[in-house]
Amino acid sequence: MDNKTPLYNSRISNTYLEYISSNYPELEIPPLLEYAGIENYEAEDPAHWLTQDQVDRLHEIMVAKTGNPNLARDAGRYTILSKKIGAIKQYTLGLMSPAMVYLATGKLYRTMSRGARIETKSISSNQVQLTATPNNGVDEKPYQCANRTGTLESLAKLFTNDFATVKHPQCYHRGDEACIYMISWKTAKSMLWIRTSKYALLLTLLLTAVSGLVFTMTPTLMVFLVSGLVTIVTYFQAIRLKNRELSRTITSQGNSAKDLLNAANERYNEMSVIQEISSESSATLEVNRLIHRVIPIMQKRLNFDRAVLMLIQDVSGTLEYVASYGQTDEQLKVLKQARFNLKNPKAKGPFVKAVKEQRPFLVDDVDKIVSSLSTNSKVFAETIASPSFICVPLVYNQKAFGILAVDNWNSQKPLTKSDIGILNGIASQIAAGIANADSFKKLQKSEKEFRKLYKESKRDEHLYRSLIHSSADAIVTCDLGGHIKYTSPEFENVFGWSITELQGLPLTFISEPEYETCHSMIREVAESGNPHRGLVSKCTTKGGDLLDVLISASRYDDHNGDALGLLLIIRDISENKRLETQLLQAQKMEAIGTLAGGIAHDFNNLLAVIKGNLSLMRLDFDADHPIMARIQNIDQQVDSGAKLTSQFLGYARKGSYEVKPLDIVRVVNESSQAFGRARKEVILDAYLPENKLIIEADQTQLEQVLFNLFVNAADAMPNGGTLTLKADRLSAKEILEENFRPKPGTYI
């Protein structure tokens, strides 16, 4: 244990200081404390403990200034007169006898010093042995032993009005293991007179008995009366002295009780102010209202003459006045105009330092810090500040909101570290209330923004949902493992499954041969985050049909940017596949048509040669020549070949068609009549409208189509039958064939 360890309560040093002030009034206390390295507020604070080094230097300077080598013992004898030990005096008087006080010294000593341990032992009714052993590592000095002796001498004076006699046969400072004190005290005068009165009473009874045996009644009565009178006088004297001692004790106890009551009242107010401010901080959600409720509570509950609250302004970053009590009008005007710039690196005033360093300051003497203040701060200090003040920061969750400063401008009552503790508690509650109020204000603002964002999000959600529902492609969302979370209405239209049937299941609608390829693509998208477009695959509908599809996949993230799931867009390309097949077939037919066109072209050339030669042969024969009939027959066959060639060229798209408006009713009627004349076994039953049904077509091609239909129908009835013909204009909705899904429009 070193000399910097707190060992001695400040009340011991205060006894010294009170003794100096009483007996050496010419000495100034502050220089003595300064030499000892003790702040005034530390000396005044009953909860503060001083080090060995501090008390040594204080004793050294006091002895030097007073020239009294017995100062320590004299200060010890002054203990019972000290105002700083009121609670200890009250406890001591409560023990009611010197013996009980000295036997309880060990317990009392621990409240004043940690430097030694005390043991007591009763020797007789008016004598006690006390043993003081310095604790390990404590460098106790001889003057402290002398001070202890003086204190022990003073305790008896509370009861006997005389100092006790203290003998010191063994001393730690003379090489013994411990300091032993033999304490004895005089018996109180009242006790002596009570004892005398008892003896007098006994003597009266004895003399009366002897006189009765020796003398007659009259002398015996005289002896009894005289001795009885003496007994009564001694008894009343004992009572008078006892009452005087009790009166003195009661007076002393009354003063101590008053001090205790005042101290208890202060503690109650300190606890109440924190509780009341805590309640206000919890219930008040507006900063200005909170501050103006807190200030009256402080003024009512605390024993500070003045207080001021200053808060940091968010915009300017300056410390500015918000509320106070105890100031004059002139001081209040200066306070309201004061601005402390927290952003100024040169600012070193206690208010600014309290905020920046987030720790309290007890300024014991303003004059000591004036030189370090700026010009404005000096003016402020000269106008507002008292010689000493406390400044504590308002801090909550390591954020400073301002400062709370107090002083005793009028009473000049010393400020202590205990005051700092109370103010720290108050400041923390105020800061918590300000933080709550700020949070509530931000919450209100956030709530408005949230409601606005909520409306916007609901609008966006409705838009996105509408977009998804109106999509012509099926949309599926799933987790990163490929389990279905959502399917769009178009998915159900195309594949037949609802979301309730598939939710949480893997992508079972993908056909088995394509399953591994599709899942490999999904895993890659989930891991890399890169979208994949246009995977051609096959999917199975609920009814078992196999559809050709085009699958695109992308990963989507949550609001923190973490991967959340996958989005699949599935397009049914079965119709495209069918059209591709038709296109391939058409390309094949086009090739065949090109070949047929070439053949027809060459065949036309041959027919032209034959036709030309037939014309020449007609020139060589008369019209009635038998050969002319054969030439005519050949010519007819050449014309038939020409028609066949024309059809070949039309198939190859090299023939010349005449597309023009025509009445399909007329064409059907003429074609059916011509077919009817050729096929008598087929009865034609035609239901044709009276009005015209106009279309754009090549009449030759249309007649060929109709004729082919008629022939096919007749071939289906080898024994004859009825062929029914109908023609009409219908819309797409009126066409009811299951295997035919016409596009919207009008059909003939």
ZAMARGU-4260 file (C-alpha; in steps of 0.2 Angstrom, whole numbers, plus 5000, padded with zeros to 4 digits):
<rodrens>
0) 5000/5000/5000 | 5008/5017/4995 | 5005/5034/5001 | 4993/5038/4987 | 4980/5026/4994
5) 4964/5035/5002 | 4965/5030/5021 | 4958/5044/5031 | 4941/5052/5031 | 4940/5071/5028
10) 4931/5073/5044 | 4948/5071/5053 | 4956/5084/5043 | 4941/5095/5046 | 4943/5094/5065
15) 4961/5101/5062 | 4954/5115/5051 | 4940/5119/5064 | 4953/5119/5078 | 4964/5131/5068
20) 4950/5143/5063 | 4945/5143/5082 | 4962/5145/5090 | 4972/5153/5076 | 4960/5164/5067
25) 4974/5174/5059 | 4979/5159/5048 | 4970/5157/5031 | 4964/5139/5027 | 4966/5139/5008
30) 4985/5140/5008 | 4986/5126/5020 | 4975/5115/5009 | 4984/5120/4993 | 5001/5115/5001
35) 4993/5098/5006 | 4986/5095/4989 | 4969/5095/4995 | 4955/5104/4986 | 4943/5114/4997
40) 4928/5104/4991 | 4937/5088/4996 | 4940/5094/5013 | 4922/5099/5015 | 4915/5083/5008
45) 4912/5070/5022 | 4912/5056/5010 | 4930/5060/5004 | 4945/5051/5009 | 4963/5057/5010
50) 4980/5049/5007 | 4994/5047/5019 | 5004/5059/5009 | 4990/5073/5010 | 4987/5072/5029
55) 5006/5072/5032 | 5009/5088/5022 | 4993/5096/5030 | 5000/5092/5048 | 5017/5098/5043
60) 5011/5115/5036 | 5000/5117/5051 | 5013/5114/5064 | 5025/5126/5054 | 5012/5140/5054
65) 5006/5138/5072 | 5022/5134/5080 | 5013/5121/5091 | 5021/5104/5091 | 5007/5097/5101
70) 4994/5102/5088 | 4989/5084/5083 | 4984/5080/5102 | 4976/5097/5104 | 4966/5094/5088
75) 4961/5077/5094 | 4954/5085/5110 | 4944/5097/5100 | 4935/5082/5092 | 4919/5083/5102
80) 4917/5101/5098 | 4918/5098/5079 | 4903/5101/5068 | 4908/5088/5055 | 4906/5073/5067
85) 4888/5077/5072 | 4882/5059/5067 | 4896/5051/5077 | 4893/5062/5092 | 4874/5057/5091
90) 4879/5039/5090 | 4891/5041/5105 | 4879/5049/5116 | 4866/5036/5112 | 4878/5023/5121
95) 4874/5033/5137 | 4891/5029/5147 | 4909/5031/5144 | 4913/5013/5146 | 4901/5008/5132
100) 4908/5022/5121 | 4926/5016/5123 | 4921/4998/5120 | 4913/5003/5104 | 4928/5013/5098
105) 4933/5000/5086 | 4917/5001/5076 | 4917/5020/5077 | 4935/5021/5071 | 4932/5012/5055
110) 4921/5026/5049 | 4935/5038/5051 | 4951/5029/5046 | 4957/5013/5037 | 4974/5015/5043
115) 4973/5004/5059 | 4962/4991/5067 | 4956/4994/5085 | 4953/4981/5099 | 4946/4986/5116
120) 4945/4977/5132 | 4936/4982/5149 | 4947/4983/5164 | 4935/4990/5177 | 4920/5001/5178
125) 4930/5016/5173 | 4944/5009/5164 | 4946/5002/5146 | 4962/4995/5137 | 4962/5000/5118
130) 4975/4992/5106 | 4978/5001/5089 | 4988/4991/5076 | 4992/4999/5059 | 4987/4989/5044
135) 5000/4981/5033 | 5008/4994/5021 | 5002/5009/5031 | 5015/5022/5035 | 5007/5029/5051
140) 5016/5044/5059 | 5019/5048/5077 | 5008/5063/5076 | 4993/5052/5071 | 4996/5042/5087
145) 4995/5059/5097 | 4980/5064/5088 | 4972/5047/5093 | 4977/5050/5111 | 4968/5067/5111
150) 4953/5060/5103 | 4951/5046/5116 | 4954/5060/5130 | 4940/5070/5123 | 4926/5056/5122
155) 4925/5056/5141 | 4921/5074/5142 | 4904/5070/5134 | 4899/5062/5150 | 4910/5069/5164
160) 4914/5086/5158 | 4932/5081/5161 | 4945/5074/5149 | 4949/5055/5152 | 4966/5050/5158
165) 4976/5041/5144 | 4992/5031/5148 | 5002/5025/5133 | 5013/5011/5140 | 5017/5003/5123
170) 5019/5012/5106 | 5021/5006/5088 | 5032/5021/5085 | 5043/5016/5099 | 5046/4999/5092
175) 5032/4990/5100 | 5020/4979/5090 | 5005/4990/5093 | 4999/5006/5102 | 4991/5002/5119
180) 4981/5015/5128 | 4975/5013/5146 | 4960/5025/5147 | 4952/5029/5163 | 4940/5043/5168
185) 4932/5051/5183 | 4915/5046/5189 | 4902/5058/5186 | 4898/5070/5201 | 4880/5064/5201
190) 4885/5046/5203 | 4896/5051/5218 | 4881/5060/5226 | 4869/5046/5222 | 4882/5034/5230
195) 4884/5045/5245 | 4865/5046/5247 | 4864/5027/5247 | 4877/5026/5261 | 4869/5040/5271
200) 4852/5030/5270 | 4861/5015/5276 | 4870/5024/5290 | 4853/5032/5295 | 4845/5015/5297
205) 4860/5009/5307 | 4861/5023/5319 | 4842/5023/5322 | 4843/5004/5326 | 4858/5007/5338
210) 4850/5022/5346 | 4834/5012/5349 | 4844/4999/5359 | 4854/5012/5369 | 4844/5027/5371
215) 4826/5032/5374 | 4813/5036/5361 | 4817/5055/5361 | 4836/5054/5357 | 4833/5040/5345
220) 4820/5050/5336 | 4833/5065/5335 | 4846/5054/5328 | 4834/5047/5315 | 4828/5065/5310
225) 4846/5072/5309 | 4853/5057/5299 | 4837/5056/5288 | 4839/5075/5284 | 4857/5072/5278
230) 4852/5058/5267 | 4838/5068/5259 | 4850/5082/5256 | 4863/5071/5248 | 4849/5063/5237
235) 4842/5079/5231 | 4860/5085/5227 | 4863/5069/5217 | 4846/5072/5208 | 4851/5090/5204
240) 4868/5086/5197 | 4860/5071/5187 | 4847/5083/5180 | 4860/5095/5175 | 4871/5082/5166
245) 4855/5075/5158 | 4851/5093/5152 | 4868/5095/5145 | 4867/5078/5136 | 4850/5082/5129
250) 4855/5099/5123 | 4870/5091/5114 | 4859/5077/5108 | 4847/5089/5102 | 4860/5099/5091
255) 4867/5082/5084 | 4849/5076/5081 | 4846/5093/5072 | 4861/5090/5061 | 4856/5072/5058
260) 4838/5078/5053 | 4845/5091/5041 | 4857/5078/5034 | 4842/5066/5032 | 4831/5079/5024
265) 4845/5083/5012 | 4847/5064/5007 | 4828/5063/5005 | 4827/5078/4994 | 4842/5071/4984
270) 4833/5055/4982 | 4816/5063/4978 | 4823/5075/4965 | 4831/5061/4955 | 4815/5051/4956
275) 4804/5066/4951 | 4815/5070/4937 | 4816/5052/4931 | 4797/5052/4931 | 4796/5068/4921
280) 4809/5062/4909 | 4799/5046/4906 | 4782/5055/4904 | 4787/5071/4895 | 4791/5069/4876
285) 4795/5087/4872 | 4812/5095/4876 | 4807/5112/4881 | 4792/5106/4892 | 4804/5094/4900
290) 4817/5107/4905 | 4804/5119/4912 | 4797/5105/4923 | 4814/5099/4929 | 4821/5117/4935
295) 4807/5120/4948 | 4810/5102/4955 | 4828/5106/4957 | 4825/5123/4965 | 4813/5115/4977
300) 4823/5099/4982 | 4841/5105/4981 | 4851/5116/4992 | 4860/5126/4978 | 4857/5144/4976
305) 4857/5145/4958 | 4857/5133/4943 | 4857/5134/4924 | 4854/5122/4910 | 4862/5125/4893
310) 4859/5114/4878 | 4869/5111/4862 | 4860/5118/4847 | 4860/5106/4832 | 4862/5119/4818
315) 4875/5131/4825 | 4884/5118/4837 | 4884/5131/4851 | 4880/5129/4869 | 4865/5140/4873
320) 4854/5145/4888 | 4837/5136/4890 | 4832/5138/4908 | 4838/5143/4926 | 4834/5149/4943
325) 4841/5160/4956 | 4849/5173/4944 | 4846/5192/4945 | 4838/5201/4930 | 4855/5207/4924
330) 4863/5190/4926 | 4848/5182/4917 | 4851/5194/4902 | 4869/5189/4901 | 4865/5171/4902
335) 4852/5172/4887 | 4865/5181/4876 | 4879/5168/4880 | 4886/5157/4866 | 4899/5144/4869
340) 4906/5138/4852 | 4910/5119/4854 | 4918/5119/4837 | 4932/5131/4842 | 4947/5121/4846
345) 4954/5136/4857 | 4939/5135/4868 | 4945/5129/4885 | 4931/5135/4897 | 4924/5122/4910
350) 4907/5122/4901 | 4915/5117/4884 | 4927/5105/4892 | 4913/5097/4901 | 4904/5093/4885
355) 4919/5088/4875 | 4927/5077/4888 | 4910/5071/4895 | 4915/5073/4913 | 4910/5085/4927
360) 4921/5099/4934 | 4921/5107/4951 | 4929/5124/4950 | 4934/5128/4968 | 4941/5145/4963
365) 4937/5154/4947 | 4952/5165/4949 | 4963/5150/4945 | 4955/5147/4928 | 4952/5165/4922
370) 4969/5167/4913 | 4964/5152/4902 | 4947/5159/4897 | 4943/5168/4881 | 4938/5187/4882
375) 4919/5183/4881 | 4921/5169/4894 | 4930/5181/4906 | 4916/5193/4904 | 4904/5179/4907
380) 4913/5173/4923 | 4915/5191/4930 | 4896/5194/4928 | 4889/5177/4932 | 4901/5165/4940
385) 4903/5164/4959 | 4920/5159/4967 | 4916/5141/4965 | 4903/5131/4955 | 4900/5113/4948
390) 4897/5109/4930 | 4891/5092/4924 | 4888/5087/4906 | 4871/5080/4901 | 4876/5063/4893
395) 4866/5048/4887 | 4873/5034/4878 | 4890/5043/4875 | 4881/5058/4867 | 4882/5075/4875
400) 4866/5086/4875 | 4872/5101/4886 | 4877/5105/4903 | 4870/5108/4921 | 4879/5121/4932
405) 4875/5125/4950 | 4883/5136/4963 | 4880/5144/4980 | 4880/5162/4976 | 4872/5169/4991
410) 4876/5156/5005 | 4894/5153/5000 | 4891/5135/5006 | 4906/5124/5000 | 4903/5112/4986
415) 4909/5094/4987 | 4911/5079/4977 | 4896/5072/4984 | 4886/5086/4976 | 4894/5080/4960
420) 4887/5063/4962 | 4870/5070/4965 | 4871/5081/4950 | 4878/5067/4939 | 4862/5057/4943
425) 4851/5072/4939 | 4860/5076/4923 | 4859/5058/4917 | 4840/5058/4920 | 4838/5074/4911
430) 4849/5068/4896 | 4839/5052/4895 | 4823/5062/4895 | 4830/5073/4881 | 4836/5058/4871
435) 4818/5050/4873 | 4810/5066/4867 | 4822/5067/4852 | 4819/5049/4849 | 4800/5052/4850
440) 4801/5067/4838 | 4811/5057/4826 | 4799/5042/4828 | 4785/5054/4824 | 4794/5060/4808
445) 4799/5042/4804 | 4780/5037/4806 | 4775/5050/4794 | 4788/5045/4782 | 4784/5027/4785
450) 4766/5030/4781 | 4771/5039/4765 | 4782/5025/4760 | 4769/5012/4765 | 4756/5020/4753
455) 4770/5021/4740 | 4774/5003/4743 | 4756/4998/4742 | 4754/5007/4726 | 4770/4999/4719
460) 4765/4982/4726 | 4748/4984/4717 | 4757/4990/4701 | 4769/4975/4702 | 4756/4963/4706
465) 4745/4969/4692 | 4761/4968/4680 | 4764/4950/4686 | 4745/4945/4684 | 4744/4953/4667
470) 4760/4945/4661 | 4757/4934/4646 | 4771/4922/4652 | 4770/4911/4667 | 4780/4918/4682
475) 4787/4907/4697 | 4797/4912/4712 | 4806/4900/4723 | 4819/4900/4736 | 4838/4897/4733
480) 4835/4879/4735 | 4822/4878/4721 | 4806/4876/4731 | 4791/4885/4725 | 4785/4901/4734
485) 4773/4909/4721 | 4765/4906/4704 | 4756/4919/4694 | 4738/4916/4687 | 4745/4913/4669
490) 4755/4898/4676 | 4739/4890/4682 | 4731/4895/4665 | 4745/4886/4655 | 4750/4872/4667
495) 4734/4869/4677 | 4742/4869/4694 | 4737/4881/4708 | 4750/4889/4720 | 4741/4879/4735
500) 4746/4863/4726 | 4764/4867/4722 | 4770/4879/4737 | 4785/4872/4745 | 4788/4859/4732
505) 4802/4857/4720 | 4800/4862/4701 | 4791/4845/4698 | 4782/4852/4682 | 4799/4851/4673
510) 4799/4835/4662 | 4811/4822/4669 | 4823/4822/4654 | 4826/4841/4656 | 4826/4841/4675
515) 4844/4840/4679 | 4849/4853/4665 | 4836/4865/4672 | 4841/4863/4690 | 4860/4865/4685
520) 4855/4882/4678 | 4845/4887/4693 | 4860/4883/4705 | 4872/4893/4694 | 4860/4908/4695
525) 4858/4906/4714 | 4877/4906/4717 | 4883/4918/4704 | 4868/4930/4704 | 4870/4932/4685
530) 4853/4930/4676 | 4851/4916/4663 | 4840/4919/4648 | 4832/4908/4635 | 4834/4890/4641
535) 4824/4879/4629 | 4816/4865/4639 | 4800/4855/4641 | 4787/4856/4655 | 4772/4844/4659
540) 4755/4851/4662 | 4743/4845/4676 | 4734/4835/4662 | 4750/4826/4657 | 4753/4837/4641
545) 4771/4840/4636 | 4774/4859/4632 | 4789/4867/4624 | 4795/4881/4635 | 4808/4895/4636
550) 4814/4898/4654 | 4823/4913/4660 | 4830/4914/4678 | 4837/4928/4689 | 4841/4930/4707
555) 4832/4943/4718 | 4839/4951/4735 | 4831/4957/4751 | 4833/4975/4757 | 4850/4972/4764
560) 4857/4965/4748 | 4857/4947/4753 | 4851/4934/4741 | 4833/4929/4744 | 4826/4919/4730
565) 4824/4916/4712 | 4812/4922/4698 | 4808/4911/4684 | 4799/4917/4668 | 4792/4903/4658
570) 4785/4906/4640 | 4775/4893/4631 | 4783/4891/4614 | 4773/4876/4608 | 4764/4886/4595
575) 4781/4893/4589 | 4787/4876/4588 | 4772/4871/4578 | 4775/4886/4567 | 4793/4881/4565
580) 4788/4864/4559 | 4776/4871/4547 | 4789/4883/4541 | 4801/4868/4538 | 4787/4859/4529
585) 4783/4874/4519 | 4801/4876/4514 | 4802/4858/4509 | 4786/4860/4499 | 4793/4876/4491
590) 4808/4866/4485 | 4796/4853/4478 | 4786/4867/4470 | 4802/4874/4463 | 4806/4857/4455
595) 4788/4855/4449 | 4788/4872/4442 | 4804/4868/4432 | 4796/4852/4426 | 4780/4861/4421
600) 4789/4874/4412 | 4799/4861/4402 | 4782/4852/4399 | 4774/4868/4393 | 4788/4870/4380
605) 4784/4852/4374 | 4765/4855/4373 | 4769/4871/4364 | 4778/4862/4351 | 4764/4849/4349
610) 4751/4863/4348 | 4761/4871/4335 | 4763/4855/4324 | 4744/4852/4326 | 4741/4869/4319
615) 4752/4865/4304 | 4744/4848/4301 | 4727/4857/4300 | 4734/4866/4286 | 4738/4851/4276
620) 4720/4843/4278 | 4703/4847/4273 | 4691/4850/4287 | 4681/4834/4283 | 4696/4823/4282
625) 4695/4809/4294 | 4712/4814/4302 | 4705/4830/4308 | 4695/4821/4321 | 4711/4814/4328
630) 4720/4831/4327 | 4705/4838/4337 | 4706/4825/4350 | 4725/4827/4352 | 4722/4846/4353
635) 4710/4844/4367 | 4722/4833/4376 | 4736/4846/4374 | 4724/4859/4382 | 4721/4847/4396
640) 4740/4845/4398 | 4741/4864/4398 | 4729/4866/4412 | 4738/4853/4422 | 4754/4862/4419
645) 4745/4878/4424 | 4741/4870/4441 | 4759/4864/4443 | 4765/4882/4440 | 4752/4888/4453
650) 4758/4876/4465 | 4775/4882/4463 | 4769/4900/4464 | 4774/4903/4447 | 4757/4902/4439
655) 4746/4918/4437 | 4731/4919/4449 | 4717/4931/4447 | 4712/4936/4465 | 4697/4947/4465
660) 4680/4949/4475 | 4668/4935/4471 | 4652/4928/4478 | 4656/4912/4486 | 4637/4907/4486
665) 4637/4908/4467 | 4653/4898/4465 | 4646/4884/4477 | 4630/4884/4468 | 4638/4882/4450
670) 4651/4870/4455 | 4638/4859/4464 | 4627/4859/4449 | 4641/4854/4438 | 4646/4840/4450
675) 4628/4834/4451 | 4626/4831/4432 | 4642/4821/4433 | 4638/4810/4448 | 4619/4805/4447
680) 4620/4793/4462 | 4624/4808/4474 | 4609/4819/4479 | 4615/4837/4483 | 4605/4846/4497
685) 4611/4864/4497 | 4606/4877/4511 | 4613/4893/4504 | 4609/4911/4509 | 4600/4922/4497
690) 4612/4937/4501 | 4629/4937/4494 | 4645/4931/4504 | 4659/4941/4496 | 4677/4935/4498
695) 4693/4939/4489 | 4700/4923/4480 | 4705/4915/4463 | 4689/4907/4456 | 4698/4893/4447
700) 4707/4888/4463 | 4691/4889/4473 | 4682/4879/4461 | 4696/4866/4461 | 4695/4865/4481
705) 4676/4863/4480 | 4677/4850/4467 | 4690/4840/4477 | 4678/4841/4492 | 4664/4835/4482
710) 4674/4820/4475 | 4680/4815/4492 | 4662/4815/4499 | 4656/4805/4484 | 4670/4792/4486
715) 4665/4790/4505 | 4647/4785/4498 | 4650/4771/4486 | 4632/4766/4486 | 4626/4784/4484
720) 4619/4796/4497 | 4615/4814/4501 | 4628/4828/4501 | 4623/4843/4512 | 4630/4860/4508
725) 4629/4875/4519 | 4636/4892/4519 | 4635/4907/4531 | 4645/4920/4540 | 4651/4916/4558
730) 4661/4924/4572 | 4675/4916/4581 | 4664/4913/4596 | 4651/4904/4586 | 4663/4891/4580
735) 4661/4877/4592 | 4673/4864/4586 | 4684/4857/4600 | 4700/4855/4590 | 4699/4872/4581
740) 4703/4888/4590 | 4701/4902/4578 | 4708/4919/4580 | 4696/4934/4584 | 4687/4939/4568
745) 4673/4934/4555 | 4673/4918/4545 | 4664/4911/4530
</rodrens>
